[in-house]
Amino acid sequence: MRRILLTGFGIYLLLNFSALTGDFEPGTEPSGFKEIDWGTEIATLSGMTLLRREPRFGGLDVYSREGEKLLAWGAPVAAIEYFFRKGKFFRGSVLTTSVEDYQDLRKAVFEKYGVGELQSQPAPGVTQFSWRGRITSMILQFEAPSGSGSLLITSRKIEDRIMEGAVSP
């Protein structure tokens, strides 16, 4: 009986510890991106330039910041974008175009937030790590064929509302 209890407890611990993989390091979960909190109205921000409008999910507006240095946690990047839906900020995006820049970004992100959970390969030549916190989710991805990488940092609350609307009749 004792052996069964110990085995059961061991399985319980294993399952609970594996559920923690991909979490942000304690105290590091962001409440926004690049000093902009989730849900901030675009009208309250200065220096934002509209890059494009995307029709998906009821319409998304994608902006850049005028004069922003293309650095993320000290790593050089090719682009930084800010996504708004119905005027509210819900996602930040960082793009890299070289293996070296992706590796620098990955190192900086792992140092800042901890190592994300390595996902099963979503496509040939694609490596993906994810973090899922209480208020923010993050995906870091590298595409070997193109040598490009991306980091998406998203408000879980707003993204969940968007996805509910996308599947609702």
N, C-alpha and C positions, 0 to 999 in steps of 0.2 A: 504494500500500500504506500509506504514511504517513497519507494522508487517511482511510482506513478505520479505522486504529488510533486516530487522534485522534477521529473520530466515535464509535467504540465507547467510548472512554474518556469522552467527553462524555456519552453516554447513561448509562453506568455512574454517573458523578457525579450526574447529574440524578435517577436512580432512588434512589440512596442518600441524597441530600439531601432528596428528597420523602418518604422513609420516616421522616425525623426530625421532620416536622411533627406537631404534636400531642403531642410529648414534653414532659415537664416541663423547665423551665429547669434547667440543671445545679445539683445540690445542693438542689433545692426539693421533690423528691418526698416526700410525707408518708408516715409509717409508721403512721398512724392518723388520728384526727379529734378535734379539741378536747381534746388531751392524753390521749386514750385510745388505746393501741396496739391494732392488729389482734390478734384472738384473746384479748383480755382477758376473763376470766370476769365475768359480771354480778354474781356473789356477792361479788366483791372491791370493787365500787363502791358508794359511799354516795350518797344523794340522788337515786336514779333512780326514776321513777314509770312504771309500766306504762300505756301509752296504749291499746294494742290488741294482739290476737293475730291474725296472718294465717295461714290454712291453706296458702298456696302454698309450694312448695319444702320440704315436710315440716314446716312450721311456723316462723314468724318472730315474734319478740316485739319490739315497737316501744316505746321508752321516751323520756321527756324527763327533763331534769335539774331538780330543784327549785330555784327561785330563779335560774335562769340568765337572764342578760340576752340579749335577742334581737338579738344582733349577731354577724356573721360577718366577720372581718377588718375590723372597724370599720363595716361596712355594716348598716343596720337590716334585719331580716328578720321574717317573720310567724311562722315556726316552725323549730325545730331538733329533729331526731329521731335516735335511735340505734337501729340494728337489730342484733338478736342472733339467732343460730341455734344451737340446742342449747347455749345459755348463753354463746356466744362472740361477741364484738363483731366485725362485719364490714362495716358500712356506716354512714355519716353522711349526713344529708339536711338541706338548708336550703331553705326555701320563702319566696318573696316573693309579694305580692299586688298590687303596683303597678309600673308601668313605671319609675318613678323608683327604687324600691328594687332592682329587677332591674338597672338600669343601674349603680347604686352597687356592687352585688355583683359584677357582671361586671368593672367597673373594678378592684376590689380583687383579684379572682381573677387577672386578667391581670397585674397588677403583681406579685403574689406568685409565680405559677407560670409565667408566660409565656402567650402567646396559644395557645389550643388549636386543634386542627384543625377547621375549619368543615365540618360534615357536609352531605351533600345533604339537602334538606328532607325530614324524616321524615313530615311531614303538612302540609297547607295552613296557612300562618301560623305554623309552628313553626321556630325557629332553634336549632341545636344545635352546641356545640363539645365536643370530646373530647380527653382526655389519656390516654396509656397508658404507664405506667412499668413497671419491673420488678416492683414489689410493689403498686402502687396504680393504679387507673383512676378517671377522673373524667369526669362529663358535666354540662355547664352548658346549660340549656335555657330558652327563652323561648317562651311561647304568646301570640301577638298577640291572638287573639280574646278571651281572658280577661284579658290584661295580667299574667299570673302567670309566675313563673320558678321554677326549681329547680336545685339543685346536688346531685349524688350523688357521694360519695367512697367508694370500695369497695376492700376487700382483694381483689386478684386471686386469691390462693391459695385463700381460702375461697369466693369466688364460683365459681371453676372447679370446686371440689368439689361445691358445690350444684348447678351446672348438669350435671355428670356424673351426679349422682344423679337429676336430673329427667329425663334422657333414657335412663337405664339401665332395663332391664326389671325 
